[in-house]
Amino acid sequence: MTHGVILFALYGSLLLTTSMAAAGNSFAETFQMDEYLKFPPVFVYDDFEDCRRWYRDEYVYCIVKAPLAPDDSSALWRNLSYFSSDYHHYDHSVLERGVCVPKCRNAITQNATDKGSIDRLSREEMIHRCISAEITPHYNLIVSSRLRIEHCYSRDTENIPYDWLDVLFFILAAAIIALVVASTVYDMHQQAKQKFPEDYFTRSSKQAHQRLLTAFSFPRNIRRLKEPMHTQTRIDLACFEAFRFAQMFRVIFLHVSIAHLKIPQRNPEYLEQLQHGASLQTFIAEFQNYVQTFFTIGGMLMAINFLDHVRKNPTFRLSYFGERLLNRLCRLVPTYAFMILLEASVMRHLIDGPFGQQFIGQSANNCQDRWWMNLLFVNNYIGWDNPCFIPSWYLATDLQLYIFGLAIMMIFWKWPSTRRYIFGAVFLYSVVVPAVTYMMNDITPVMTVDMKDTEQYIRGQQFQSILYFPFHQNTGIYFFGILAGIVYHHYRDQRNELFKVAAFRQLAQFAGLLYVFCMATVSWVVSNLNWLPAICLAAYASAFKLSWGLFNTIILLALTLLHRHNWIKMALSHPIFRVLGKLGYSVYLIHFTVIVQVYGREKAPIYSNELIVTGYTVEVLFFSYILGAFLCVLVELPTGAALKELIEPRAQKASINQVHTASEPIGSNQMVPPSAVTNGTPASDAAVMTSAEQNR
């Protein structure tokens, strides 16, 4: 009976998938291509290098927004404005031009009867005349006087003076290099004194000062990228690294796609046509699912780490909360601050070309003005529309969720009887809040792309600031991870028993069907927002937001409890994924810096197709992992080791290979009774979990 229901639901989902494309209007149905080609091109740029080469020190190159004046008597204007009203399309009533100002002046001078009046024209008036000379004779449309110069490039803008931020970064970079060299030399000297033991770089010294002196050792940090797995818990959780890498790849592809939408296009109709396709609408809606994998893993690791601590230290201690938070900040902040300083200083000197300010300069300016929002981890609520790093909102949300989850676990530790009430309240909150939020705001139930908002990396849509970024909209996903961590502990020593529990099998079936249903129907829902009832869309917003989080949690929990020799688990636990997962945090921090450099170096509007977007993705992925590896080995791992050595109590320090493998049940007077289905028997090593959490 159950299998019949599943097959019926899958069949229905497939029918919806095949029909949802027909529900929305295609590009061809919206407008005929013959009419489209009559529009003035949205993006036209003079050759930047020719302007700089021909006019040398006197060159000035400006990026201009030139709106067209409305003219209802013109059939071309009516068609153009109608086409632009669709959010799938660029605003064809606002033209973007890259103007070589000396070339523009020469053209006006050649056609002017009163050449003396040319000198009295402002730059805006001069550019307005040049664009009007292009548009009015050919299209019989008028360029509005509300022309806006976005920014201009000249020899002066090429030579940005160095300031104290640059000096600070160079001093910091030099200090890191000096520390790495000195620590490496010292470490190798100690290795020679011990007659070169094979496992020297994997062993931690018993003396505190030696551990501190070797924190920046290059070969030791290379070994840290692939720490051995000695505990059952670490072996069980090794498969998480494959999920991290897969989602990191998708995140990079997502951010490359967003940057690709931002850069001016030679063939904008290509992207506008894609926007009408069911596959792209589904792809865009699923953007929010990428980070939910990280939230789920984070909740599981936090719960496992916490329960292990309770097993070894049953007496409640409030200071544990502060210790864990401080430990987490010590892992996150040094590398984060280094990247913010890099972005605010050196990167702005690499602006070269008509898109440099739009990509590199914009990011650098935001980092200079809003760095404190990032380091206070509040930029998912404040300043989200002008971010220092586009993906940095996630770091703020993740830390807030960590504090939220840790606080809940502390309450369970102190008052075990509250767990069922808190679990119920959090679950109810997670289901209701997205729906209520949708009802109270004029937003879409899932993420969509407004092509008129691409300049701001689609940050202008309220969906992101209301349903995507905030911590309070993601508590349900993290909560699922916490529950999975508790369940893992309960069934760790009877791992086959969970799969025999009827409630778990039914929950897994429901989660899978809910996810398939949401993904199969999302394009149809997006295409029919105008007539669907608000209450149905509110329920859909909540279901879609939780669907992957729940399904992903079930998958991760099942994988952790599979036997270590299961072929799926062995493939996902391959050592290469451990290394790639370890690099995840540094790659996440640096990948958008790579993106803005790659796109900021372009000198003209680009031609787009699938192969070109793939090429950009491969380039960004390659350099992100190469540079991320250096950032991880030279900054992230050594600073984490050094700060841990300086902050953590000596009594709690363990060698790199010191592990704990015992499994001891918690008595009935503890936080987690062994009889509860959703609670556990903690049996992991705290140091192992701390290392695993660091990879998020």
C-alpha positions as CSV (number, residue, x, y, z in Angstrom):
1,M,0.0,0.0,0.0
2,T,2.8,2.4,1.0
3,H,4.7,1.7,-2.2
4,G,1.6,2.3,-4.3
5,V,1.1,5.7,-2.7
6,I,4.7,6.6,-3.4
7,L,4.5,5.5,-7.0
8,F,1.2,7.4,-7.5
9,A,2.7,10.6,-6.0
10,L,5.8,10.3,-8.1
11,Y,3.6,9.8,-11.2
12,G,1.6,12.8,-10.4
13,S,4.8,14.8,-9.8
14,L,6.1,13.8,-13.2
15,L,2.8,14.8,-14.9
16,L,3.1,18.2,-13.2
17,T,6.7,18.5,-14.3
18,T,5.8,17.9,-18.0
19,S,2.9,20.3,-17.9
20,M,4.3,23.2,-15.8
21,A,6.2,24.6,-18.8
22,A,3.0,25.1,-20.7
23,A,1.5,26.9,-17.8
24,G,3.8,29.9,-18.1
25,N,4.2,32.1,-21.1
26,S,7.2,31.4,-23.2
27,F,9.5,34.1,-24.6
28,A,8.1,33.5,-28.1
29,E,4.5,33.8,-26.8
30,T,5.3,37.0,-24.9
31,F,6.8,38.7,-27.9
32,Q,7.9,38.0,-31.4
33,M,11.6,38.0,-32.1
34,D,11.2,40.1,-35.2
35,E,9.7,42.9,-33.1
36,Y,12.4,42.4,-30.4
37,L,15.2,43.0,-32.9
38,K,13.7,46.4,-33.6
39,F,14.4,47.6,-30.1
40,P,17.5,49.8,-29.4
41,P,20.2,47.5,-28.0
42,V,20.2,47.7,-24.2
43,F,24.0,47.5,-23.8
44,V,26.5,49.2,-26.2
45,Y,30.0,50.0,-25.2
46,D,32.8,51.9,-27.0
47,D,36.0,49.9,-27.2
48,F,37.7,50.7,-23.8
49,E,41.2,49.8,-24.9
50,D,41.0,51.8,-28.1
51,C,39.8,54.8,-26.1
52,R,42.7,54.4,-23.7
53,R,45.2,53.8,-26.5
54,W,44.1,56.6,-28.8
55,Y,43.7,59.3,-26.2
56,R,46.3,58.2,-23.7
57,D,46.6,60.5,-20.7
58,E,43.5,62.4,-21.7
59,Y,41.1,59.5,-22.0
60,V,37.9,59.5,-20.1
61,Y,35.5,56.6,-20.3
62,C,32.1,56.8,-18.7
63,I,29.3,54.3,-17.9
64,V,26.0,55.9,-18.5
65,K,22.3,55.1,-17.9
66,A,20.2,56.8,-20.5
67,P,16.4,56.4,-20.1
68,L,14.1,56.9,-23.1
69,A,11.4,59.5,-23.0
70,P,7.9,57.9,-23.1
71,D,6.1,58.3,-26.4
72,D,2.7,56.6,-26.6
73,S,2.3,57.6,-30.2
74,S,5.2,55.4,-31.2
75,A,4.4,51.7,-31.8
76,L,8.1,50.9,-31.1
77,W,7.8,52.5,-27.6
78,R,4.6,50.7,-26.8
79,N,6.0,47.4,-27.7
80,L,9.2,48.1,-25.9
81,S,7.5,49.3,-22.7
82,Y,5.1,46.3,-22.8
83,F,8.0,43.9,-23.1
84,S,9.9,45.5,-20.3
85,S,7.0,45.3,-17.9
86,D,7.7,41.5,-17.5
87,Y,10.1,40.8,-14.6
88,H,11.7,38.1,-16.8
89,H,13.1,40.8,-19.0
90,Y,15.6,43.7,-18.8
91,D,14.3,47.2,-18.8
92,H,14.7,48.1,-22.5
93,S,13.5,51.6,-21.8
94,V,16.8,52.4,-20.0
95,L,19.8,52.1,-22.2
96,E,23.3,51.4,-20.8
97,R,26.2,52.9,-22.7
98,G,30.0,52.9,-22.3
99,V,31.1,56.2,-23.8
100,C,34.6,57.3,-24.7
101,V,34.2,61.0,-23.9
102,P,37.0,62.4,-26.1
103,K,35.7,60.4,-29.1
104,C,32.2,61.7,-28.3
105,R,33.6,65.3,-28.2
106,N,35.3,64.9,-31.5
107,A,32.1,63.6,-33.1
108,I,30.1,66.5,-31.8
109,T,32.8,69.0,-32.9
110,Q,32.8,67.7,-36.5
111,N,29.0,68.1,-36.8
112,A,28.7,71.4,-34.9
113,T,28.1,74.7,-36.7
114,D,29.2,76.7,-33.6
115,K,32.4,75.0,-32.4
116,G,32.9,77.4,-29.6
117,S,29.7,76.2,-27.9
118,I,31.2,72.8,-27.5
119,D,33.5,73.9,-24.7
120,R,30.5,75.2,-22.7
121,L,28.8,71.8,-22.7
122,S,28.9,69.8,-19.5
123,R,30.0,66.1,-19.7
124,E,26.4,65.0,-19.2
125,E,25.1,67.2,-22.0
126,M,27.9,66.1,-24.3
127,I,27.2,62.4,-23.7
128,H,23.4,63.1,-24.1
129,R,24.0,64.5,-27.6
130,C,26.2,61.5,-28.6
131,I,23.6,58.9,-27.4
132,S,20.8,60.9,-29.0
133,A,22.7,60.9,-32.3
134,E,22.7,57.1,-32.1
135,I,19.1,56.6,-31.0
136,T,16.8,59.3,-32.5
137,P,17.7,59.0,-36.3
138,H,17.5,55.2,-36.2
139,Y,14.6,54.5,-33.8
140,N,12.6,57.8,-33.8
141,L,12.8,57.8,-30.0
142,I,14.0,60.6,-27.7
143,V,16.6,60.1,-25.0
144,S,15.4,61.6,-21.7
145,S,17.4,64.5,-20.2
146,R,17.5,62.4,-16.9
147,L,20.7,60.8,-18.1
148,R,22.8,59.5,-15.3
149,I,26.6,58.9,-15.3
150,E,27.3,55.9,-13.1
151,H,31.1,56.3,-13.0
152,C,34.0,57.4,-15.2
153,Y,37.5,56.0,-15.7
154,S,40.6,58.0,-16.4
155,R,44.3,58.1,-15.7
156,D,43.5,59.5,-12.3
157,T,41.2,56.6,-11.3
158,E,43.9,54.1,-12.4
159,N,46.3,55.5,-9.8
160,I,44.5,55.0,-6.5
161,P,46.8,56.3,-3.8
162,Y,47.9,53.7,-1.1
163,D,46.6,54.4,2.4
164,W,46.8,53.0,5.8
165,L,44.6,50.0,4.9
166,D,47.0,49.0,2.3
167,V,49.9,49.4,4.7
168,L,48.1,47.4,7.3
169,F,47.4,44.6,4.9
170,F,51.0,44.4,3.7
171,I,52.3,44.4,7.3
172,L,49.8,41.6,8.2
173,A,50.7,39.6,5.1
174,A,54.4,40.0,5.8
175,A,53.9,38.9,9.4
176,I,52.0,35.8,8.3
177,I,54.8,34.8,5.8
178,A,57.4,35.4,8.5
179,L,55.5,33.3,11.0
180,V,55.1,30.5,8.5
181,V,58.8,30.5,7.6
182,A,60.0,30.7,11.2
183,S,57.5,28.1,12.4
184,T,58.4,25.7,9.6
185,V,62.1,26.0,10.2
186,Y,61.6,25.4,13.9
187,D,59.4,22.4,13.3
188,M,61.8,20.8,10.8
189,H,64.7,21.5,13.3
190,Q,62.7,19.6,16.0
191,Q,62.0,16.8,13.5
192,A,65.8,16.5,12.8
193,K,66.5,16.4,16.6
194,Q,64.0,13.4,16.9
195,K,65.8,11.6,13.9
196,F,62.9,12.2,11.5
197,P,60.1,9.9,12.8
198,E,57.6,9.1,10.0
199,D,54.6,10.4,12.0
200,Y,56.3,13.5,13.3
201,F,54.0,16.1,11.7
202,T,50.8,14.2,12.7
203,R,51.8,14.2,16.4
204,S,51.3,17.1,18.7
205,S,54.0,18.0,21.2
206,K,53.4,17.5,24.9
207,Q,54.9,20.9,25.6
208,A,52.6,23.9,25.3
209,H,55.2,26.3,24.0
210,Q,56.2,23.8,21.2
211,R,52.6,23.4,20.1
212,L,52.4,27.2,19.9
213,L,55.7,27.6,18.0
214,T,54.7,25.0,15.4
215,A,51.2,26.3,14.9
216,F,52.2,28.0,11.6
217,S,54.4,25.2,10.4
218,F,53.6,24.6,6.7
219,P,54.1,20.8,6.5
220,R,52.1,20.4,9.8
221,N,49.2,22.3,8.4
222,I,49.3,20.4,5.2
223,R,48.9,17.2,7.3
224,R,46.0,18.8,9.1
225,L,44.1,18.9,5.8
226,K,43.8,15.1,6.1
227,E,43.6,14.1,9.7
228,P,43.3,10.4,10.3
229,M,39.9,9.0,11.4
230,H,40.3,7.1,14.7
231,T,36.8,7.2,16.2
232,Q,33.6,5.5,15.0
233,T,31.9,8.9,15.1
234,R,34.5,10.5,12.8
235,I,34.1,7.5,10.4
236,D,30.3,7.8,10.5
237,L,30.4,11.6,9.7
238,A,33.1,11.4,7.0
239,C,30.4,11.2,4.3
240,F,29.4,14.8,5.2
241,E,32.5,16.1,3.4
242,A,31.1,14.9,0.1
243,F,27.9,16.8,0.7
244,R,29.9,19.9,1.7
245,F,31.9,19.8,-1.5
246,A,28.8,19.2,-3.7
247,Q,27.0,22.1,-2.2
248,M,30.1,24.3,-2.4
249,F,30.3,23.6,-6.1
250,R,26.6,24.5,-6.5
251,V,27.1,27.7,-4.5
252,I,30.0,28.8,-6.7
253,F,27.9,28.0,-9.8
254,L,25.1,30.0,-8.3
255,H,27.2,33.0,-7.6
256,V,28.9,32.8,-11.1
257,S,25.4,32.8,-12.6
258,I,24.4,35.9,-10.6
259,A,27.5,37.7,-11.6
260,H,26.9,36.7,-15.2
261,L,23.4,38.3,-15.0
262,K,25.0,41.5,-13.7
263,I,27.5,42.0,-16.5
264,P,26.3,43.7,-19.7
265,Q,25.2,41.3,-22.4
266,R,25.7,41.3,-26.2
267,N,22.7,39.0,-26.6
268,P,20.4,39.8,-23.6
269,E,17.6,37.8,-25.3
270,Y,19.4,34.6,-24.4
271,L,19.0,35.2,-20.7
272,E,15.5,36.6,-21.1
273,Q,14.5,33.4,-23.0
274,L,16.0,31.2,-20.3
275,Q,13.9,33.1,-17.6
276,H,10.7,31.7,-19.2
277,G,11.9,28.1,-19.0
278,A,10.7,25.7,-16.4
279,S,14.2,24.3,-15.8
280,L,15.6,27.7,-14.9
281,Q,12.7,28.7,-12.8
282,T,13.1,25.5,-10.8
283,F,16.9,26.0,-10.6
284,I,16.4,29.6,-9.2
285,A,13.8,28.5,-6.7
286,E,16.2,25.8,-5.4
287,F,18.9,28.4,-4.6
288,Q,17.7,28.5,-1.0
289,N,18.3,24.7,-0.6
290,Y,22.1,25.0,-1.1
291,V,22.9,26.5,2.3
292,Q,20.3,24.4,4.0
293,T,22.6,21.4,3.7
294,F,25.2,23.4,5.7
295,F,22.7,24.4,8.3
296,T,21.6,20.8,8.7
297,I,25.1,19.5,9.1
298,G,25.9,22.3,11.5
299,G,23.0,21.4,13.7
300,M,24.0,17.8,13.7
301,L,27.6,18.5,14.6
302,M,26.7,21.0,17.3
303,A,24.3,18.4,19.0
304,I,26.8,15.6,18.7
305,N,29.6,17.7,20.2
306,F,27.4,18.9,23.0
307,L,26.1,15.5,23.9
308,D,29.6,14.1,24.1
309,H,30.5,16.9,26.5
310,V,27.5,16.1,28.7
311,R,28.5,12.4,28.8
312,K,32.0,13.3,30.0
313,N,30.9,16.2,32.2
314,P,27.4,15.5,33.5
315,T,27.5,18.5,36.0
316,F,25.8,21.6,34.4
317,R,28.2,24.4,33.8
318,L,27.0,27.7,32.3
319,S,30.5,28.7,31.3
320,Y,30.5,26.0,28.7
321,F,28.3,28.2,26.5
322,G,30.8,31.0,26.5
323,E,33.7,28.6,25.9
324,R,32.1,27.1,22.8
325,L,31.1,30.5,21.4
326,L,34.6,31.9,22.0
327,N,36.1,28.8,20.4
328,R,33.9,29.2,17.3
329,L,34.7,32.9,17.0
330,C,38.4,32.1,17.1
331,R,38.0,29.8,14.2
332,L,35.8,32.1,12.1
333,V,37.1,35.7,12.7
334,P,40.8,35.6,11.8
335,T,40.4,34.4,8.3
336,Y,37.2,36.4,7.8
337,A,38.9,39.6,9.0
338,F,41.9,38.9,6.7
339,M,39.6,38.6,3.7
340,I,37.7,41.8,4.5
341,L,41.0,43.7,4.8
342,L,42.2,42.2,1.5
343,E,39.0,43.2,-0.2
344,A,39.0,46.8,1.3
345,S,42.6,47.5,0.4
346,V,44.6,45.7,-2.3
347,M,41.7,44.5,-4.5
348,R,40.6,48.1,-5.3
349,H,44.0,48.7,-7.0
350,L,43.2,45.9,-9.5
351,I,40.3,47.8,-11.1
352,D,41.0,47.9,-14.9
353,G,38.3,48.1,-17.5
354,P,34.7,49.4,-17.8
355,F,33.3,46.8,-15.4
356,G,36.0,47.1,-12.7
357,Q,34.0,49.6,-10.6
358,Q,30.8,47.7,-11.0
359,F,32.4,44.5,-9.6
360,I,35.7,45.1,-7.8
361,G,35.2,48.7,-6.7
362,Q,31.7,48.1,-5.4
363,S,32.8,45.2,-3.2
364,A,35.9,47.2,-1.9
365,N,33.8,50.3,-1.1
366,N,31.2,48.2,0.8
367,C,34.0,46.4,2.8
368,Q,35.5,49.8,3.8
369,D,32.1,51.2,4.9
370,R,30.4,48.1,6.4
371,W,33.2,45.9,7.7
372,W,31.9,46.2,11.3
373,M,28.6,44.7,10.3
374,N,30.4,41.6,9.1
375,L,32.6,41.2,12.1
376,L,29.6,41.7,14.4
377,F,27.8,39.0,12.4
378,V,24.7,41.1,11.9
379,N,24.9,41.7,8.2
380,N,22.0,39.4,7.4
381,Y,19.8,42.0,9.0
382,I,21.8,45.2,8.6
383,G,23.4,46.3,5.3
384,W,22.4,43.2,3.5
385,D,21.6,45.2,0.3
386,N,25.1,46.5,0.0
387,P,27.3,43.6,1.2
388,C,31.0,43.5,1.7
389,F,30.9,39.9,0.5
390,I,27.8,38.7,-1.3
391,P,27.8,35.3,0.5
392,S,28.7,36.8,3.9
393,W,25.1,36.8,5.1
394,Y,25.4,33.1,5.6
395,L,28.2,33.4,8.1
396,A,26.1,35.7,10.2
397,T,23.0,33.5,10.0
398,D,25.1,30.4,10.7
399,L,26.6,31.9,13.9
400,Q,23.2,33.1,15.1
401,L,21.8,29.6,14.5
402,Y,24.7,28.1,16.4
403,I,24.0,30.3,19.4
404,F,20.3,29.5,19.2
405,G,21.0,25.7,19.0
406,L,23.6,25.8,21.8
407,A,21.2,27.8,24.0
408,I,18.5,25.2,23.5
409,M,20.9,22.3,24.4
410,M,22.0,24.2,27.5
411,I,18.4,24.5,28.6
412,F,17.9,20.7,28.0
413,W,21.0,20.1,30.1
414,K,19.8,22.2,33.0
415,W,16.1,21.3,32.7
416,P,15.6,18.0,30.9
417,S,11.9,18.0,31.3
418,T,11.5,21.0,29.0
419,R,12.8,19.2,25.9
420,R,9.4,18.0,24.5
421,Y,7.8,21.5,25.0
422,I,10.7,23.3,23.4
423,F,10.9,20.8,20.5
424,G,7.2,21.2,19.9
425,A,7.4,25.0,20.1
426,V,10.3,25.2,17.7
427,F,8.8,22.9,15.2
428,L,5.5,24.7,15.2
429,Y,7.3,28.0,14.9
430,S,9.4,26.8,12.0
431,V,6.2,25.7,10.1
432,V,4.1,28.7,10.8
433,V,6.5,31.6,10.6
434,P,7.4,31.4,6.8
435,A,3.7,31.2,6.0
436,V,2.7,34.1,8.2
437,T,5.7,36.2,6.9
438,Y,4.5,35.6,3.3
439,M,0.9,36.7,4.2
440,M,2.2,39.9,5.8
441,N,4.5,40.9,3.0
442,D,4.3,41.5,-0.8
443,I,6.8,38.8,-1.8
444,T,7.0,35.6,-3.8
445,P,6.7,32.3,-2.0
446,V,10.0,31.1,-3.5
447,M,13.0,32.8,-5.0
448,T,12.7,34.3,-8.4
449,V,15.0,36.5,-10.5
450,D,13.9,40.0,-11.6
451,M,16.1,40.9,-14.5
452,K,15.8,44.6,-13.6
453,D,17.5,43.8,-10.3
454,T,20.6,42.1,-11.7
455,E,22.9,45.1,-11.1
456,Q,22.4,44.6,-7.3
457,Y,23.1,40.8,-7.6
458,I,19.2,40.3,-7.3
459,R,19.4,41.8,-3.8
460,G,16.6,44.2,-4.4
461,Q,14.0,41.4,-4.1
462,Q,12.3,41.4,-0.7
463,F,12.2,37.6,-0.7
464,Q,15.8,37.4,0.2
465,S,15.8,39.9,3.1
466,I,12.5,38.6,4.5
467,L,12.5,34.8,3.9
468,Y,16.1,33.9,2.9
469,F,18.7,35.8,5.0
470,P,17.2,36.1,8.5
471,F,18.2,33.7,11.2
472,H,14.6,33.4,12.4
473,Q,13.5,32.0,9.1
474,N,16.1,29.2,9.1
475,T,15.6,27.9,12.7
476,G,13.6,24.9,11.4
477,I,16.4,23.6,9.2
478,Y,19.0,23.9,12.0
479,F,16.4,22.3,14.4
480,F,16.1,19.3,12.1
481,G,19.9,18.9,12.3
482,I,19.9,19.0,16.1
483,L,17.2,16.3,16.2
484,A,19.2,14.2,13.8
485,G,22.3,14.5,16.0
486,I,20.3,13.3,19.0
487,V,18.8,10.4,17.1
488,Y,22.2,9.4,15.8
489,H,23.5,9.1,19.3
490,H,20.6,7.0,20.4
491,Y,21.0,4.5,17.6
492,R,24.8,4.6,17.2
493,D,25.3,1.3,18.8
494,Q,22.2,-0.3,17.3
495,R,22.4,1.3,13.9
496,N,20.1,-1.1,12.1
497,E,17.3,-0.6,14.6
498,L,16.4,2.9,13.3
499,F,15.6,1.5,9.9
500,K,13.1,-0.9,11.5
501,V,11.2,1.9,13.2
502,A,7.9,2.4,11.3
503,A,7.8,6.1,12.2
504,F,11.2,6.8,10.7
505,R,10.3,5.0,7.5
506,Q,7.0,6.9,7.2
507,L,8.8,10.2,7.9
508,A,11.4,9.4,5.2
509,Q,8.7,8.6,2.7
510,F,6.8,11.8,3.6
511,A,10.0,13.9,3.3
512,G,10.9,12.5,0.0
513,L,7.4,13.0,-1.5
514,L,7.2,16.5,-0.1
515,Y,10.5,17.4,-1.7
516,V,9.6,15.9,-5.1
517,F,6.2,17.6,-5.0
518,C,7.7,21.0,-4.3
519,M,10.4,20.7,-6.9
520,A,7.9,19.4,-9.5
521,T,5.4,22.1,-9.0
522,V,7.5,25.2,-8.3
523,S,7.6,26.4,-11.9
524,W,3.9,26.0,-12.3
525,V,3.4,27.9,-9.0
526,V,5.7,30.7,-10.1
527,S,3.9,31.0,-13.5
528,N,0.5,31.3,-11.8
529,L,1.1,33.6,-8.8
530,N,-1.5,36.0,-10.0
531,W,-4.5,33.8,-9.4
532,L,-3.5,31.3,-6.8
533,P,-5.0,32.0,-3.4
534,A,-2.8,33.7,-0.9
535,I,-3.4,31.1,1.8
536,C,-2.3,28.4,-0.6
537,L,0.9,30.3,-1.5
538,A,1.6,30.9,2.1
539,A,1.4,27.2,2.9
540,Y,3.5,26.5,-0.2
541,A,6.2,29.0,0.9
542,S,6.5,27.2,4.2
543,A,6.5,23.7,2.7
544,F,9.1,24.6,0.1
545,K,11.4,26.1,2.6
546,L,11.3,23.1,4.9
547,S,11.1,20.3,2.2
548,W,14.8,20.0,1.4
549,G,15.9,20.6,4.9
550,L,13.8,17.7,6.2
551,F,14.6,15.4,3.3
552,N,18.3,16.3,3.5
553,T,18.3,15.6,7.2
554,I,16.8,12.1,6.7
555,I,19.4,11.3,4.1
556,L,22.3,12.5,6.3
557,L,21.0,10.6,9.3
558,A,20.6,7.4,7.3
559,L,24.1,7.7,5.8
560,T,25.7,8.2,9.3
561,L,24.1,5.0,10.5
562,L,25.0,2.9,7.4
563,H,27.8,0.3,7.9
564,R,31.2,1.8,7.2
565,H,31.7,-0.7,4.4
566,N,28.5,0.2,2.6
567,W,29.6,1.2,-1.0
568,I,27.7,4.4,-1.0
569,K,29.2,5.5,2.3
570,M,32.6,4.4,1.2
571,A,32.4,6.5,-2.0
572,L,31.1,9.6,-0.1
573,S,33.8,9.1,2.6
574,H,36.7,9.1,0.1
575,P,39.8,10.9,1.5
576,I,39.7,13.4,-1.3
577,F,36.4,14.7,0.1
578,R,38.0,15.1,3.5
579,V,40.5,17.5,2.0
580,L,38.0,19.3,-0.1
581,G,35.7,19.6,2.9
582,K,38.5,21.0,5.0
583,L,39.1,23.7,2.5
584,G,35.4,24.6,2.4
585,Y,35.4,27.7,4.7
586,S,38.4,29.3,3.0
587,V,37.0,28.6,-0.4
588,Y,33.7,30.0,0.6
589,L,35.4,33.2,1.8
590,I,37.6,33.7,-1.3
591,H,35.4,32.5,-4.1
592,F,33.5,35.7,-4.6
593,T,36.7,37.7,-4.6
594,V,37.7,35.5,-7.5
595,I,34.4,36.0,-9.2
596,V,34.6,39.8,-9.2
597,Q,38.1,39.7,-10.5
598,V,37.2,37.4,-13.3
599,Y,34.2,39.4,-14.4
600,G,35.7,42.8,-13.5
601,R,38.6,42.2,-16.0
602,E,36.2,42.0,-19.0
603,K,36.5,45.0,-21.3
604,A,33.2,44.8,-23.3
605,P,29.7,43.3,-23.0
606,I,29.9,39.5,-23.3
607,Y,28.2,37.0,-25.5
608,S,26.4,34.3,-23.4
609,N,25.6,30.7,-24.0
610,E,25.8,27.5,-21.9
611,L,29.4,26.8,-22.9
612,I,30.6,30.3,-21.9
613,V,28.9,30.2,-18.5
614,T,30.4,26.8,-17.9
615,G,33.8,28.1,-18.8
616,Y,33.5,30.9,-16.3
617,T,32.4,28.5,-13.6
618,V,35.3,26.1,-14.2
619,E,37.7,29.1,-14.1
620,V,36.3,30.4,-10.8
621,L,36.1,26.9,-9.3
622,F,39.8,26.2,-10.1
623,F,41.2,29.5,-8.8
624,S,38.9,29.4,-5.7
625,Y,40.2,26.1,-4.6
626,I,43.9,26.9,-5.4
627,L,43.7,30.3,-3.6
628,G,41.5,28.8,-0.9
629,A,44.1,26.1,-0.2
630,F,46.7,28.8,0.4
631,L,44.3,30.8,2.6
632,C,43.5,27.7,4.6
633,V,47.1,26.5,5.1
634,L,48.6,29.9,5.7
635,V,45.8,31.6,7.7
636,E,42.8,29.5,8.8
637,L,44.5,26.4,10.2
638,P,47.5,28.1,11.9
639,T,45.5,30.9,13.5
640,G,43.0,28.4,14.7
641,A,45.7,26.2,16.2
642,A,47.5,29.2,17.8
643,L,44.4,30.7,19.3
644,K,43.2,27.3,20.6
645,E,46.5,26.9,22.3
646,L,46.4,30.4,23.9
647,I,42.7,30.3,25.0
648,E,41.8,26.7,25.9
649,P,42.7,25.5,29.4
650,R,45.8,23.3,29.4
651,A,44.0,20.5,31.1
652,Q,41.6,20.1,28.2
653,K,44.3,20.0,25.5
654,A,44.9,16.8,23.7
655,S,47.4,15.7,21.1
656,I,46.4,15.5,17.5
657,N,45.9,11.8,17.7
658,Q,44.4,11.5,21.2
659,V,40.9,10.2,20.8
660,H,38.0,8.7,22.8
661,T,36.1,5.7,21.5
662,A,34.1,4.5,24.6
663,S,30.3,4.6,24.6
664,E,28.6,5.1,27.9
665,P,24.9,5.5,28.4
666,I,23.5,8.5,30.2
667,G,21.5,7.7,33.3
668,S,17.8,8.6,33.7
669,N,18.7,11.6,35.7
670,Q,20.6,13.1,32.8
671,M,19.4,15.3,30.0
672,V,18.7,12.5,27.4
673,P,16.9,9.3,28.6
674,P,17.8,6.3,26.5
675,S,14.2,5.3,26.2
676,A,13.3,8.4,24.0
677,V,13.3,7.7,20.3
678,T,14.6,11.1,19.4
679,N,17.3,11.3,22.0
680,G,20.7,9.7,22.2
681,T,23.6,8.1,23.8
682,P,26.5,10.5,23.3
683,A,29.7,8.8,22.3
684,S,31.8,11.1,20.1
685,D,35.1,12.8,20.7
686,A,34.8,16.6,21.4
687,A,38.0,17.4,19.6
688,V,36.8,15.4,16.6
689,M,33.5,17.3,16.4
690,T,35.3,20.6,16.8
691,S,37.5,19.8,13.9
692,A,34.5,18.7,11.8
693,E,32.5,21.9,12.7
694,Q,35.4,24.0,11.5
695,N,34.8,22.8,8.0
696,R,31.4,24.5,7.6
